C-alpha cells in the first residue's frame, strides 16, 4: 500500500510548503500530494485554499492576485513560529527538489472556468520536467479532468469522488481512462473497493493518520493512502 505525504509532511510542518515537502522527503516518503491554484499572471501556486486567509493571513483570492503580490507572504508562522518566513511555493519549485524516484500527486483545485488555461499549464510543466510516468493529476472539478484528457491521452488521471455517485464516477472514469478513484475514509467501503478493482483501477484514500485506520484500509485492499504523517509507512 502506497503512503502518500498529504500536502507534504503536513503533520510536522506547514502544509504545502517547501519545508513540508522537504520534511516528507527526509522521512522517505515515496509519494507527495499537493494542491495547485493559478494567479492572475498564470503562475501555478501550491496552496489548498482559494484565498490565503488561513495560512497567510491575507484575504486575497489567489485568482485575483499577481505572483508578486503574494510571493512574499509568510505561510509558515500560523503553524508554528519556528516556520516564520516560509513562503508560498510554485509547482515548478516543488519539481526542482523532487527526486526522480518520488511520485507526485497534483490536485487541480479549480479548472479553466476559474483559472483559464490551468490544465494546459499543468500538462506542459509535467512534460517539460519529464515527469509523466510518476505524476498523477486529480480534481473534484471533473470538467478539468476531461480537459486534461483532451490535451494528453497518456496523462495519468485520478478521479476525486466528492459528492458524485459511485455509478456516475465509474462511468466517467471509464470515459477518462482514469487510473484511480480517490475518496475519503468515510466513503471507503468493501463493495466500493471491489467495484473499482473489478474495473482494473486503483483506490487511494484520504486522510489517514493512525496505524489503526491504515491497517483497516490495508485489509480492505486499498492501493494507497494520503496521510499527514509519512512515518505511517513504518509505524506499527
Secondary structure, DSSP 8 states (H G I E B T S, - for coil): -EEEEETTTTTTS-TTBHHHHHHHHHTT-SEEEEEEEE-TT--EEE-SSSEEHHHHSEEEEGGGS-HHHHTT---STTT-GGGTT--B-BHHHHHHH--TTSEEEEEESS-TTTSTTHHHHHHHHHHHTT-GGGEEEEES-HHHHHHHHHH-TT-EEEEE-TTS-HHHHHHHHHHHT-SEEEEETTT--HHHHHHHHHTT-EEEEE---SHHHHHHHHHHT-SEEEES-GGGGT--
